[in-house]
């Protein structure tokens, strides 16, 4: 397996579909999602990206060790081209693309939120408990560990409050486009994953990142590492 990417949270995909296609505000769509059972009364686990992150961690637990012991793994919203299989994954559906050496790219899609998908997962767990089945994560016990690769350059769209404009520009490797008004601004450019985390961790500021593509990896000692990629949209 070389890489996995996809949409793994049906609740946020439902919200994004409605806001984009029907021009409904986030606040109003969230209320509808809660009424339909797609989102919890406190939706932060879904809308904050935590659910996608936890699913990513489960996948990483099954990851094979690479030659240099590193892995690229992150959760971030992403712009999708109309030719991409994920482009038509709307509403409460999830979609996953896998790429491996022998089978190349494969695509899977199915409902990821709502009464029936949730009930199916709960019944599956109850069934497993009835005959004392336990999910195995044998690689968690391996002595060698994978290291998350932070030195990745990503091309992103960053929206921010105007008071942070000069500071945030310093974090970018290069800037292709920028704009600002009295209240907000945006930057399109290349930035490292570590600097995205630095900006995201800032308190008392509103920022939004959307990924265009992985621009490159910062290569150490001019060696090309073998890296598995796991990239999840919210």
C-alpha positions in Angstrom: 0.0 0.0 0.0 1.5 3.3 -1.1 -1.2 5.8 0.0 -4.8 6.3 1.2 -6.8 9.5 0.9 -10.5 10.3 1.2 -13.5 11.7 2.9 -14.2 9.8 6.1 -16.7 11.9 8.0 -20.3 11.9 6.6 -21.5 14.7 9.0 -19.1 17.3 7.7 -19.5 16.2 4.1 -23.3 16.7 4.5 -22.7 20.2 5.9 -20.3 21.1 3.1 -22.6 19.7 0.4 -25.6 21.8 1.6 -23.6 25.0 2.1 -22.0 24.7 -1.4 -25.0 23.4 -3.4 -27.9 25.2 -1.7 -26.1 28.3 -0.3 -27.3 27.6 3.2 -25.4 29.0 6.2 -23.2 26.7 8.2 -25.3 27.4 11.4 -28.6 26.5 9.7 -27.2 23.3 8.0 -25.7 22.2 11.3 -29.2 22.4 13.0 -30.7 20.3 10.2 -27.8 17.8 10.5 -28.5 17.5 14.2 -32.2 17.1 13.6 -31.5 14.3 11.1 -29.1 12.5 13.5 -26.1 13.2 11.3 -24.4 15.4 13.9 -24.3 15.3 17.7 -25.7 18.0 20.0 -22.1 19.0 20.5 -20.7 18.5 17.0 -17.0 19.4 17.7 -15.8 15.8 17.2 -17.1 15.9 13.6 -16.7 19.6 12.7 -13.4 19.9 14.5 -11.8 17.1 12.5 -11.3 14.9 15.5 -13.3 11.9 14.1 -11.3 11.9 10.9 -8.1 12.1 13.0 -9.1 9.1 15.1 -9.8 7.1 12.0 -6.4 8.1 10.6 -4.7 6.9 13.8 -6.4 3.5 13.4 -5.1 3.2 9.8 -1.6 4.3 11.0 -1.7 1.5 13.5 -1.8 -0.9 10.5 0.9 0.8 8.5 4.0 -1.0 7.5 7.4 0.4 8.4 9.0 2.2 5.4 12.7 2.2 4.6 13.4 5.4 6.5 10.7 4.8 9.1 8.6 7.9 8.2 5.0 8.5 7.3 3.1 11.5 5.9 -0.2 11.7 7.7 -2.6 14.6 8.2 -6.2 15.7 8.2 -7.1 18.8 6.2 -9.9 20.0 3.9 -8.9 19.8 0.2 -10.0 21.2 -3.1 -11.1 18.4 -5.4 -10.9 18.5 -9.2 -14.0 17.5 -11.1 -12.2 14.6 -12.6 -11.5 13.0 -9.2 -13.6 10.2 -8.0 -14.1 12.0 -4.7 -15.6 15.0 -6.4 -19.1 13.3 -6.6 -19.0 12.0 -3.0 -21.7 14.2 -1.5 -24.3 14.3 1.3 -23.6 11.8 4.1 -21.4 9.6 1.9 -17.7 8.8 2.6 -15.2 8.0 -0.1 -11.8 6.3 0.0 -9.0 6.0 -2.6 -6.2 3.6 -2.1 -3.1 3.2 -4.2 -0.8 0.1 -4.1 2.0 -1.2 -6.2 0.1 -4.0 -7.9 -3.5 -2.9 -8.0 -2.9 0.8 -8.6 -5.8 3.1 -7.6 -9.1 1.7 -6.2 -12.1 3.7 -5.0 -14.7 2.8 -2.4 -17.8 4.8 -1.3 -20.7 4.3 1.1 -22.8 6.2 3.7 -20.9 7.5 6.6 -23.6 9.0 8.8 -27.3 8.5 9.8 -29.4 5.9 11.6 -28.6 2.9 9.4 -24.8 3.2 9.0 -24.6 3.8 12.8 -26.9 0.9 13.7 -24.9 -1.4 11.4 -21.7 -0.5 13.1 -23.2 -0.9 16.6 -24.7 -4.3 15.7 -21.4 -5.4 14.3 -19.7 -4.6 17.6 -22.4 -6.4 19.6 -22.0 -9.4 17.3 -18.2 -9.4 17.8 -18.7 -9.2 21.6 -21.1 -12.2 21.6 -18.3 -14.5 20.5 -15.5 -12.6 22.3 -13.9 -11.3 19.1 -11.3 -8.5 19.6 -10.0 -6.3 16.9 -6.2 -6.9 16.5 -3.6 -4.2 16.2 -0.5 -6.4 16.2 1.7 -3.6 14.8 1.0 -1.6 18.0 3.3 -4.0 19.8 6.2 -3.7 17.3 9.4 -2.3 18.7 10.1 -0.1 15.7 7.9 2.9 15.4 6.9 5.2 12.5 7.8 8.8 12.7 5.4 11.5 11.4 7.1 13.5 8.6 6.6 17.2 9.2 8.9 18.5 6.5 6.3 18.3 3.8 5.6 21.3 1.6 1.9 21.8 0.9 0.2 24.2 -1.5 -2.7 25.7 0.5 -5.3 28.4 0.7 -5.2 30.2 4.1 -7.8 32.6 5.3 -7.0 34.7 8.3 -7.8 37.8 10.3 -6.0 40.8 8.9 -4.1 41.6 12.1 -2.1 38.5 11.6 -1.2 39.1 7.9 2.4 40.0 8.3 3.1 37.3 10.8 1.5 34.5 8.8 3.2 35.5 5.6 6.6 34.7 7.3 5.6 31.1 7.6 5.3 30.5 3.8 8.1 29.1 1.6 6.5 31.0 -1.3 3.4 32.9 -2.1 1.5 32.8 -5.4 -1.4 35.0 -4.5 -2.6 37.1 -1.6 -5.5 39.5 -0.8 -6.7 41.5 2.2 -9.4 44.0 3.2 -10.1 45.7 6.4 -11.1 42.6 8.3 -9.8 39.4 6.6 -7.2 38.2 4.1 -6.1 35.1 2.3 -2.8 33.6 1.0 -2.3 30.9 -1.6 1.2 29.5 -1.4 3.5 26.8 -0.3 4.0 26.1 3.4 5.4 23.3 5.5 3.1 21.0 7.5 4.9 22.0 10.7 4.1 25.7 10.0 0.5 24.9 9.3 0.4 23.3 12.8 2.1 26.4 14.3 -0.6 28.7 12.8 -3.4 26.3 13.7 -2.3 26.2 17.3 -2.4 30.0 17.7 -5.0 31.1 20.2 -7.6 33.8 19.7 -7.5 33.8 16.0 -9.7 32.5 13.3 -7.9 30.7 10.4 -9.0 28.3 7.7 -6.7 26.0 5.6 -7.7 24.2 2.4 -5.2 22.0 0.6 -4.5 22.2 -3.1 -1.8 19.6 -3.4 1.3 18.2 -1.8 4.0 20.4 -3.3 7.1 18.4 -2.2 9.0 16.8 0.6 12.0 18.5 2.0 14.7 15.9 1.3 17.5 15.5 3.8 21.0 14.6 2.6 19.7 14.5 -1.0 18.1 11.1 -0.4 14.7 10.3 -1.7 12.7 8.6 1.1 10.0 6.0 0.7 7.0 7.5 2.5 3.4 6.2 2.9 0.8 8.9 2.5 -2.4 9.1 4.5 -4.5 12.2 3.7 -8.1 12.6 5.0 -10.5 15.4 4.2 -12.8 16.5 7.0 
